[in-house]
Amino acid sequence: MDIIVKPVLDNLDSYIENDINNFLLPLVNYSVESTKYYSLEQIKSIKNKYKNINIFISINKNIVNKELPELQEILKEIDKLDIKGIFFYDLAFLSYKEKLNLKTDLVWNSTHMVTNYKTCDYYYKKNVKYALISKEITKDEIIDIINKSMITPIIELISYPTIAFSKRSLVTNYYKNYNLDIKNNIKVYDNKSKQKFYIFEDKNGTTFMLDKLMNGCKILKELLDNNTKYILLREDLIDHDIFIECIKNINYYINNYKTMDTNSYNNFIKKQNELLGRNTNFFYRKTIYKVK
């Protein structure tokens, strides 16, 4: 199993020192739902500085018509860099993969839509190698995809989960409507769900993240038992020292889990709970829709 890290720093030394060789870098202006973005020139510089790492690039927003010519040129540039894969949302990528004869692999990243192995196999037949699995399904449903799909799944294990994204400038519109000073990077409390959300806005739109860290370490053993190739750890909003400590613990567990006794496993889970909390998101909780 390999760990993919979505970092928040330009200098990757602290991650690489802790045996991280796979990175997800969101492309500025063409990626959303992040607190940190990288220009194509920065990505090129990182690639030149760190020769032995694998880089995935996130281009996970809806593309508008006027952006298509520039996107084609960007994809041509990326294809020269020996990048591991491109996380995509817009279906234009399926066409461009063939039209531009791109050798760079694609990662289907449709947020809440990647929920079953049959749809994953459809994308696999469209020349998509990987899929970032939805965080809104259970551990058993994830393992079902791992075992039944031809696609290579990537499981997001640790993050502040994105729950919604809007292309509208919702924060700005709210403050303007009430003639208030415009703020950004705010937290709100929803009376109906009784939950807090972190909201931030940029020129591409407004992102809503649950203000409760997702800690999926309890399912790590079953992911390893089922030969999961990749897990994703997103550093957004997480203290860097805590994130690095978390990486160390996970790497140790991956390397030693087959020989660990019950006490060692329990200690691993305890350490991660102390660092990240106990929120397992939907891994053990089914989403059930009821008609009222």
C-alpha positions as CSV (number, residue, x, y, z in Angstrom):
1,M,0.0,0.0,0.0
2,D,1.2,3.5,-0.9
3,I,0.3,6.7,0.8
4,I,-0.7,9.8,-1.3
5,V,-0.3,13.1,0.6
6,K,-2.1,16.3,-0.4
7,P,0.3,18.8,1.3
8,V,0.0,22.4,2.3
9,L,3.7,23.3,1.9
10,D,5.9,24.2,-1.0
11,N,8.9,22.4,0.6
12,L,8.2,18.7,0.6
13,D,11.2,17.7,2.7
14,S,9.3,16.9,5.9
15,Y,7.0,14.5,4.0
16,I,9.8,12.8,2.1
17,E,11.8,12.4,5.3
18,N,8.9,10.3,6.5
19,D,8.8,8.0,3.5
20,I,6.1,9.8,1.5
21,N,6.8,9.5,-2.3
22,N,3.3,10.2,-3.7
23,F,1.8,13.7,-3.7
24,L,-1.4,15.3,-4.9
25,L,-0.9,18.9,-6.0
26,P,-4.0,21.0,-6.9
27,L,-3.5,23.2,-10.0
28,V,-4.2,26.8,-9.4
29,N,-7.3,28.2,-11.2
30,Y,-8.2,24.6,-12.3
31,S,-8.8,22.9,-9.0
32,V,-11.3,23.5,-6.1
33,E,-11.9,22.4,-2.5
34,S,-8.4,23.1,-1.3
35,T,-6.6,25.5,1.0
36,K,-3.4,25.3,-1.1
37,Y,-2.8,25.5,-4.8
38,Y,0.3,25.1,-7.0
39,S,1.0,26.8,-10.4
40,L,2.2,24.7,-13.3
41,E,5.6,26.3,-12.9
42,Q,5.7,25.4,-9.2
43,I,4.8,21.8,-10.1
44,K,7.6,21.7,-12.7
45,S,10.1,23.1,-10.1
46,I,9.0,20.5,-7.5
47,K,9.4,17.7,-10.1
48,N,12.9,18.9,-10.9
49,K,13.9,19.2,-7.3
50,Y,12.5,15.9,-6.1
51,K,13.5,13.4,-8.8
52,N,12.2,10.3,-7.2
53,I,8.6,11.2,-6.2
54,N,5.3,10.5,-8.0
55,I,3.1,13.5,-8.5
56,F,-0.7,13.5,-9.1
57,I,-2.2,16.8,-10.3
58,S,-5.8,17.8,-9.3
59,I,-7.9,19.5,-12.0
60,N,-11.2,18.8,-10.3
61,K,-13.5,21.6,-11.4
62,N,-16.2,22.0,-14.0
63,I,-14.5,23.5,-17.1
64,V,-16.3,26.3,-18.9
65,N,-16.1,26.7,-22.7
66,K,-13.7,29.6,-22.7
67,E,-11.2,27.6,-20.6
68,L,-11.0,24.7,-23.0
69,P,-8.3,26.0,-25.3
70,E,-6.0,26.8,-22.3
71,L,-6.8,23.5,-20.7
72,Q,-5.6,21.6,-23.8
73,E,-2.3,23.4,-23.7
74,I,-2.0,22.7,-20.0
75,L,-2.6,19.0,-20.5
76,K,0.0,18.9,-23.3
77,E,2.5,20.5,-20.8
78,I,1.6,18.1,-18.0
79,D,2.0,15.2,-20.4
80,K,5.7,16.1,-20.9
81,L,6.4,15.9,-17.1
82,D,6.0,12.2,-16.4
83,I,3.2,12.8,-14.0
84,K,1.6,9.8,-12.3
85,G,-2.0,10.9,-12.9
86,I,-4.5,13.7,-13.2
87,F,-7.5,13.8,-10.8
88,F,-10.4,15.0,-13.0
89,Y,-14.0,16.0,-12.5
90,D,-15.1,17.4,-15.9
91,L,-15.9,14.8,-18.6
92,A,-14.0,16.7,-21.2
93,F,-11.0,14.7,-19.9
94,L,-12.3,11.5,-21.4
95,S,-12.3,13.2,-24.8
96,Y,-9.0,14.9,-24.4
97,K,-7.3,11.7,-23.3
98,E,-8.0,10.3,-26.7
99,K,-7.9,13.5,-28.8
100,L,-4.5,14.6,-27.4
101,N,-3.2,11.1,-27.2
102,L,-2.2,11.7,-23.5
103,K,0.0,9.1,-21.9
104,T,-0.7,10.5,-18.4
105,D,-3.2,8.3,-16.5
106,L,-6.5,9.7,-15.3
107,V,-8.2,9.5,-11.8
108,W,-12.0,9.8,-11.8
109,N,-12.7,12.3,-9.0
110,S,-16.4,13.1,-9.1
111,T,-16.6,13.6,-5.3
112,H,-19.9,12.1,-4.1
113,M,-20.5,10.0,-7.3
114,V,-17.9,7.3,-7.1
115,T,-20.0,4.8,-5.2
116,N,-20.1,1.5,-7.0
117,Y,-17.9,-0.9,-9.0
118,K,-20.0,-1.0,-12.1
119,T,-19.7,2.8,-12.8
120,C,-16.0,2.5,-12.0
121,D,-15.7,-0.2,-14.6
122,Y,-17.5,2.0,-17.1
123,Y,-14.8,4.7,-16.6
124,Y,-12.1,2.1,-16.7
125,K,-13.3,1.1,-20.2
126,K,-13.0,4.8,-21.1
127,N,-9.2,4.7,-20.4
128,V,-9.4,5.9,-16.7
129,K,-7.0,3.9,-14.6
130,Y,-7.8,5.2,-11.0
131,A,-10.8,6.4,-9.0
132,L,-11.0,8.4,-5.8
133,I,-13.8,6.6,-3.9
134,S,-16.6,8.6,-2.4
135,K,-16.4,9.3,1.3
136,E,-20.1,8.9,1.7
137,I,-20.2,5.1,1.4
138,T,-19.4,2.4,4.0
139,K,-16.3,0.4,4.6
140,D,-18.0,-2.7,3.2
141,E,-19.1,-0.9,0.1
142,I,-15.5,0.4,-0.4
143,I,-14.1,-3.1,-0.1
144,D,-16.8,-4.3,-2.6
145,I,-15.4,-1.8,-5.2
146,I,-11.8,-2.8,-4.4
147,N,-12.5,-6.5,-5.0
148,K,-14.9,-6.2,-8.0
149,S,-13.8,-3.3,-10.0
150,M,-11.1,-3.3,-12.7
151,I,-10.2,0.3,-11.8
152,T,-7.5,1.0,-9.2
153,P,-9.3,2.6,-6.2
154,I,-7.8,5.4,-4.0
155,I,-9.3,5.6,-0.6
156,E,-9.4,8.9,1.2
157,L,-8.6,8.0,4.8
158,I,-7.9,11.3,6.6
159,S,-9.3,14.7,5.9
160,Y,-11.8,17.4,6.7
161,P,-14.5,16.1,4.3
162,T,-15.8,18.3,1.6
163,I,-19.6,18.2,1.8
164,A,-20.5,20.7,-0.9
165,F,-19.1,23.1,-3.5
166,S,-20.9,25.9,-5.4
167,K,-19.6,28.0,-8.3
168,R,-21.4,30.9,-6.8
169,S,-19.7,33.5,-4.5
170,L,-21.9,32.6,-1.6
171,V,-19.9,34.2,1.2
172,T,-19.5,37.5,-0.6
173,N,-23.2,37.5,-1.6
174,Y,-24.2,37.0,2.0
175,Y,-22.2,39.8,3.4
176,K,-23.2,42.2,0.6
177,N,-26.9,41.3,1.0
178,Y,-26.7,42.4,4.7
179,N,-24.4,45.4,4.1
180,L,-21.7,43.8,6.2
181,D,-17.9,43.8,5.9
182,I,-16.9,40.8,3.7
183,K,-15.1,38.0,5.5
184,N,-13.7,34.7,4.3
185,N,-12.6,31.4,5.9
186,I,-15.5,31.4,8.2
187,K,-17.2,28.8,10.4
188,V,-21.0,28.4,10.6
189,Y,-23.3,26.3,12.8
190,D,-26.3,24.7,11.1
191,N,-29.2,24.5,13.5
192,K,-30.9,21.7,11.5
193,S,-28.0,19.2,11.3
194,K,-26.4,20.5,14.6
195,Q,-23.1,20.5,12.9
196,K,-20.4,23.1,12.2
197,F,-18.9,23.8,8.8
198,Y,-15.8,25.5,7.5
199,I,-16.6,27.7,4.5
200,F,-14.1,29.4,2.2
201,E,-14.4,31.2,-1.1
202,D,-12.1,31.9,-4.0
203,K,-12.7,33.0,-7.6
204,N,-13.9,29.5,-8.6
205,G,-16.6,29.3,-6.0
206,T,-17.4,28.4,-2.4
207,T,-16.3,25.2,-0.6
208,F,-18.0,23.7,2.5
209,M,-16.0,21.4,4.7
210,L,-17.3,19.5,7.7
211,D,-15.6,21.0,10.8
212,K,-14.9,17.5,12.1
213,L,-11.8,15.6,11.0
214,M,-12.4,12.2,9.4
215,N,-10.2,9.5,10.9
216,G,-10.4,6.3,8.9
217,C,-7.5,4.4,10.5
218,K,-9.9,1.8,12.0
219,I,-10.5,0.4,8.5
220,L,-6.8,0.4,7.5
221,K,-6.3,-3.3,8.4
222,E,-9.2,-4.4,6.2
223,L,-7.9,-2.2,3.4
224,L,-4.5,-3.9,3.7
225,D,-6.1,-7.3,3.8
226,N,-7.9,-6.5,0.6
227,N,-4.7,-5.3,-1.2
228,T,-5.7,-1.7,-1.5
229,K,-3.1,0.1,-3.6
230,Y,-3.5,3.7,-2.4
231,I,-4.8,5.7,0.5
232,L,-5.1,9.5,0.4
233,L,-4.3,11.8,3.4
234,R,-5.4,15.5,2.9
235,E,-3.5,17.9,5.1
236,D,-5.9,20.9,4.6
237,L,-6.7,22.5,8.0
238,I,-4.7,20.0,9.9
239,D,-1.7,21.2,12.1
240,H,1.4,20.1,10.2
241,D,3.2,18.5,13.2
242,I,0.1,16.5,13.9
243,F,-0.1,15.5,10.3
244,I,3.5,14.3,10.2
245,E,3.0,12.3,13.4
246,C,0.0,10.7,11.9
247,I,2.0,9.7,8.8
248,K,4.7,8.1,10.9
249,N,2.1,6.0,12.8
250,I,0.4,4.9,9.6
251,N,3.7,4.0,7.9
252,Y,4.7,2.0,10.9
253,Y,1.4,0.2,10.9
254,I,1.5,-0.6,7.2
255,N,5.0,-2.0,7.5
256,N,4.3,-4.1,10.6
257,Y,0.6,-4.9,10.7
258,K,0.9,-8.6,9.8
259,T,3.0,-9.3,12.9
260,M,1.2,-7.0,15.3
261,D,-0.7,-8.4,18.2
262,T,-4.0,-7.1,19.5
263,N,-2.4,-4.7,22.0
264,S,-0.1,-3.2,19.4
265,Y,-3.1,-2.6,17.1
266,N,-5.1,-1.1,19.9
267,N,-2.2,1.2,20.7
268,F,-2.0,2.3,17.1
269,I,-5.7,3.2,17.0
270,K,-5.4,4.9,20.4
271,K,-2.6,7.1,19.1
272,Q,-4.5,8.1,16.0
273,N,-7.6,8.8,17.9
274,E,-5.7,11.1,20.2
275,L,-4.2,13.0,17.2
276,L,-7.3,13.0,15.0
277,G,-10.4,12.3,17.0
278,R,-12.8,9.4,16.6
279,N,-15.0,10.5,13.7
280,T,-15.2,7.6,11.2
281,N,-17.5,9.5,8.9
282,F,-19.7,7.0,6.9
283,F,-17.3,4.0,7.1
284,Y,-19.6,2.4,9.6
285,R,-22.8,4.3,8.9
286,K,-25.1,3.7,6.0
287,T,-26.9,6.5,4.3
288,I,-30.6,5.7,4.3
289,Y,-33.2,7.8,2.5
290,K,-36.7,7.7,3.9
291,V,-39.9,9.1,2.4
292,K,-41.8,11.3,4.8
